[in-house]
Amino acid sequence: MNNKKIENIEPQSSASCSSYLEPVGKSYESKEPKVSDKPNKIEMPSRMAMAKNLSKSLINTAKTAVTGGKVIASTNLASQRMSICKACPWFVAKGQRCSKCGCVVPLKVYFEEEQCPIKKW
């Protein structure tokens, strides 16, 4: 039997996983989309949550328009935003939707004041 002593062994860092976790109290919540029992099916937010998100968006856009702010983003900015969304795990290609907020991404990217729900843009 080999009795060599193993020294300087440290646990591997979880830094590679830390970008997917955010602190919520004392526990952690995954930033990855919820996946239902059916493979490859990502759950969208509830209709109530999507209605709330849409209402906030419409109110913010209306406030911007009334105060004379810029409402429509440039084509270049919208294109950059769309590229970011397409690379995101929350993006659902079928329907071009964000499964985090439920928005229709090709529309949302054109509104200047809109923001990504996970702050990617």
C-alpha positions as CSV (number, residue, x, y, z in Angstrom):
1,M,0.0,0.0,0.0
2,N,1.3,3.5,-0.9
3,N,1.4,5.8,2.1
4,K,2.4,9.0,0.3
5,K,1.0,12.1,2.0
6,I,-0.9,14.5,-0.3
7,E,-0.3,18.1,0.6
8,N,-1.6,21.5,-0.6
9,I,-4.9,20.2,-2.0
10,E,-7.5,23.0,-2.0
11,P,-11.0,22.8,-3.1
12,Q,-11.6,24.1,-6.6
13,S,-13.0,27.6,-6.8
14,S,-16.6,28.0,-7.7
15,A,-15.9,31.2,-9.6
16,S,-17.0,29.7,-12.9
17,C,-20.4,29.1,-11.4
18,S,-20.7,32.4,-9.5
19,S,-21.9,34.3,-12.6
20,Y,-25.1,32.1,-12.5
21,L,-25.9,32.7,-8.9
22,E,-27.1,35.7,-7.0
23,P,-27.5,36.0,-3.2
24,V,-31.1,35.8,-2.0
25,G,-31.0,36.0,1.8
26,K,-28.9,33.1,2.9
27,S,-29.6,30.9,-0.1
28,Y,-28.9,31.2,-3.8
29,E,-31.3,31.3,-6.7
30,S,-30.2,30.2,-10.1
31,K,-30.3,32.8,-12.9
32,E,-30.9,30.1,-15.5
33,P,-34.4,29.8,-16.9
34,K,-36.9,27.5,-15.3
35,V,-37.2,24.3,-17.3
36,S,-40.5,22.3,-17.0
37,D,-40.8,18.6,-16.9
38,K,-40.8,18.5,-20.7
39,P,-37.3,18.6,-22.2
40,N,-36.3,21.8,-24.0
41,K,-39.4,23.7,-22.8
42,I,-38.7,27.0,-21.0
43,E,-41.5,28.4,-18.9
44,M,-42.6,32.0,-19.6
45,P,-43.7,34.3,-16.7
46,S,-47.3,34.3,-15.8
47,R,-49.8,36.4,-17.8
48,M,-50.2,38.7,-14.8
49,A,-46.4,39.2,-14.5
50,M,-46.2,39.9,-18.3
51,A,-49.1,42.3,-18.1
52,K,-47.4,44.1,-15.2
53,N,-44.1,44.4,-17.1
54,L,-46.0,45.7,-20.2
55,S,-47.8,48.3,-18.1
56,K,-44.6,49.6,-16.6
57,S,-43.0,49.7,-20.0
58,L,-45.9,51.7,-21.5
59,I,-46.0,54.1,-18.6
60,N,-42.2,54.8,-18.8
61,T,-42.4,55.2,-22.6
62,A,-45.4,57.6,-22.2
63,K,-43.5,59.7,-19.6
64,T,-40.5,59.9,-21.8
65,A,-42.6,61.0,-24.8
66,V,-44.5,63.6,-22.7
67,T,-41.2,65.1,-21.3
68,G,-39.7,65.3,-24.8
69,G,-37.3,62.5,-24.4
70,K,-36.1,60.1,-27.0
71,V,-38.5,57.2,-27.4
72,I,-37.2,55.2,-30.3
73,A,-33.7,53.8,-30.2
74,S,-31.4,53.9,-33.2
75,T,-31.3,50.9,-35.5
76,N,-27.7,50.4,-34.5
77,L,-28.5,50.3,-30.8
78,A,-31.5,48.0,-31.4
79,S,-29.3,45.6,-33.4
80,Q,-26.7,45.5,-30.6
81,R,-29.4,44.8,-28.0
82,M,-30.9,42.1,-30.2
83,S,-27.5,40.4,-30.6
84,I,-27.1,40.4,-26.8
85,C,-30.5,38.9,-26.3
86,K,-30.0,36.1,-28.9
87,A,-26.9,35.0,-27.0
88,C,-28.8,34.9,-23.6
89,P,-30.0,31.7,-22.1
90,W,-33.4,33.4,-21.3
91,F,-34.0,34.1,-25.0
92,V,-36.6,31.8,-26.7
93,A,-35.9,31.8,-30.5
94,K,-39.4,30.5,-31.3
95,G,-41.5,33.6,-30.9
96,Q,-38.4,35.8,-30.3
97,R,-39.4,36.2,-26.6
98,C,-37.5,36.7,-23.3
99,S,-38.5,34.1,-20.8
100,K,-37.4,36.3,-17.9
101,C,-39.8,39.1,-18.5
102,G,-42.0,37.8,-21.3
103,C,-41.4,40.6,-23.7
104,V,-41.3,40.4,-27.5
105,V,-37.6,41.1,-27.9
106,P,-37.6,42.6,-31.5
107,L,-40.1,45.2,-30.2
108,K,-38.5,45.9,-26.9
109,V,-35.0,46.6,-28.3
110,Y,-36.4,49.6,-30.2
111,F,-37.6,51.5,-27.2
112,E,-34.8,53.8,-25.9
113,E,-35.8,53.7,-22.2
114,E,-36.3,49.9,-22.0
115,Q,-33.8,47.8,-20.1
116,C,-32.9,44.1,-20.0
117,P,-34.5,42.5,-17.0
118,I,-31.1,41.0,-16.0
119,K,-29.2,44.2,-16.9
120,K,-27.3,43.0,-19.9
121,W,-28.2,46.2,-21.7
